[in-house]
Amino acid sequence: PVAIYYGTLGFFEIPLNLSTSLIGSIALGIAVDDTVHYLARFNLEARRLGDETEATVATLKSVIRPVSWTTLGLVLGFLSFLLAETKSQQQFGVLAAFTMAVAWFLELTLSPALSSRLRLVTLWDLVSLDLGEHPERQIPLLDGLRPRQARIFALMANRPRAGKATHSCQPRINCPS
């Protein structure tokens, strides 16, 4: 949103002064808050569902209303600066409202697009979904390992991707089907 904000300043030939230069940092500080909420929720959903694409949909469903309402409140609050007597305050309000609207749009489009391609779910998370909170207690291979050691072992393993066949046997060796 900040790059779009400064691009808008240049496009409309709005001079960079004290109030216009502050808007970028203020908007960035406020917009980051929504992004942090989105990513925290995405992390929870990805680990709960075991799939990043499903987690993106679930996260959007849960954050779209609160993010939209808070952004609407912020935009209306900044637009109230239009009632100010000085032009710099009016300009501050309009530009800040515009930047918050851009940040909202990017939060609901760019963040989900990027997060759906992230790979946060590990083999350990998938095993935990099936076996419960302490899978190391139920897997004989991990017997004798402390929980942290078992998790590190699982995290170092290769997680197969959906649609890709993975087989650990060599082509020349007869493997059981």
C-alpha positions in Angstrom: 0.0 0.0 0.0 2.8 2.4 0.7 4.3 2.0 -2.8 0.9 2.7 -4.3 0.4 5.7 -2.0 3.7 7.3 -3.1 2.9 6.4 -6.7 -0.4 8.2 -6.3 1.4 11.2 -4.9 3.6 11.3 -7.9 0.8 10.7 -10.4 -1.3 13.5 -9.1 1.7 15.8 -8.6 1.0 16.1 -4.8 4.1 17.6 -3.2 5.8 15.6 -0.5 5.6 17.6 2.8 5.4 16.8 6.4 1.8 15.6 6.5 2.0 13.7 3.2 5.2 12.0 4.2 3.7 10.8 7.6 0.8 9.1 5.9 2.9 6.3 4.5 4.3 5.3 7.8 0.9 5.7 9.6 -0.9 3.6 6.9 1.9 1.0 7.0 1.6 0.6 10.8 -2.2 0.2 10.6 -2.2 -2.1 7.6 0.5 -4.4 9.1 -1.9 -5.1 12.0 -4.5 -6.7 9.6 -1.8 -8.6 7.9 -0.5 -10.0 11.2 -4.0 -11.1 12.1 -4.5 -12.7 8.7 -1.2 -14.6 8.9 -1.7 -15.7 12.5 -5.1 -17.1 11.6 -3.7 -18.7 8.4 -1.1 -20.5 10.4 -3.7 -21.9 12.8 -6.0 -23.0 10.0 -3.2 -24.5 7.9 -2.0 -26.7 10.8 -5.6 -27.5 11.8 -6.7 -28.5 8.2 -3.4 -29.9 7.0 -3.7 -28.0 3.6 -2.7 -24.5 2.8 -5.3 -23.9 0.1 -8.1 -24.9 2.4 -6.6 -22.8 5.1 -6.6 -19.8 2.8 -10.4 -20.2 2.2 -11.1 -20.8 5.9 -8.9 -17.8 6.9 -10.6 -15.5 4.4 -14.0 -16.6 5.7 -13.0 -15.8 9.3 -11.2 -12.5 8.8 -13.1 -10.8 5.9 -15.8 -9.3 8.1 -13.6 -7.9 10.9 -11.0 -6.6 8.5 -13.6 -5.0 6.4 -15.4 -3.4 9.3 -12.2 -2.0 10.9 -11.1 -0.7 7.5 -14.4 1.0 6.9 -14.2 2.6 10.4 -10.7 3.8 9.6 -11.6 5.1 6.2 -14.6 7.0 7.6 -12.5 8.3 10.4 -9.8 9.6 8.1 -12.5 11.1 5.8 -13.8 13.1 8.7 -10.7 15.2 8.2 -12.5 16.7 5.2 -14.4 18.8 7.8 -11.1 20.5 8.9 -10.4 24.0 8.0 -6.9 23.6 6.6 -6.2 22.1 3.2 -3.2 20.0 4.6 -5.5 18.3 7.1 -8.1 17.6 4.4 -5.4 16.3 2.1 -4.1 14.1 5.0 -7.6 12.6 5.6 -8.3 11.8 1.9 -4.9 10.3 1.3 -4.9 8.3 4.5 -8.4 7.0 3.7 -7.3 6.1 0.1 -4.2 4.3 1.4 -6.3 2.3 4.0 -8.7 1.3 1.2 -5.8 0.1 -0.9 -4.3 -1.8 2.0 -7.7 -3.5 2.6 -7.9 -4.5 -1.1 -4.4 -6.0 -1.0 -5.1 -7.7 2.3 -8.0 -9.6 0.8 -6.4 -10.3 -2.6 -2.6 -10.4 -2.4 -2.2 -12.0 1.1 -4.5 -15.0 0.2 -2.8 -15.4 -3.1 0.7 -15.5 -1.5 -0.3 -17.6 1.5 -2.0 -20.3 -0.5 1.4 -21.0 -2.1 3.2 -21.1 1.3 4.1 -24.5 2.6 3.6 -24.3 6.4 2.2 -27.7 7.0 4.9 -30.2 7.8 4.8 -34.0 8.0 4.7 -33.7 11.8 1.5 -31.6 11.5 -0.1 -34.2 9.3 0.9 -37.0 11.6 -0.4 -35.0 14.6 -3.8 -34.6 12.8 -4.1 -38.4 12.5 -2.5 -39.6 15.8 -3.3 -36.8 18.2 -1.2 -34.3 20.1 1.7 -36.7 20.9 2.3 -38.9 17.9 5.8 -39.9 19.0 4.2 -42.0 21.7 2.3 -44.1 19.1 5.0 -44.6 16.4 7.4 -47.5 17.2 10.1 -46.0 15.0 10.2 -43.0 17.3 10.3 -45.0 20.5 13.0 -43.8 22.9 13.2 -40.3 21.3 12.2 -37.2 23.2 9.3 -35.2 21.7 11.6 -32.6 20.3 13.9 -35.2 18.7 10.9 -37.0 17.1 9.6 -33.7 15.7 13.0 -32.8 14.3 13.2 -36.2 12.7 9.8 -35.7 11.1 10.6 -32.2 10.0 13.7 -33.4 8.2 11.7 -35.9 6.3 10.5 -35.1 2.8 6.7 -34.2 2.7 5.1 -35.6 -0.4 3.0 -33.1 -2.4 -0.5 -33.9 -3.5 -0.6 -35.4 -7.0 3.0 -36.5 -7.0 3.8 -40.1 -6.6 6.7 -40.7 -4.3 8.3 -44.0 -3.8 11.4 -44.7 -1.8 12.5 -47.9 -3.7 15.1 -47.8 -6.4 13.9 -48.7 -9.9 16.0 -51.9 -10.1 14.9 -53.3 -6.8 11.7 -55.3 -6.5 9.6 -53.4 -4.1 6.4 -54.6 -2.5 3.3 -52.9 -4.0 
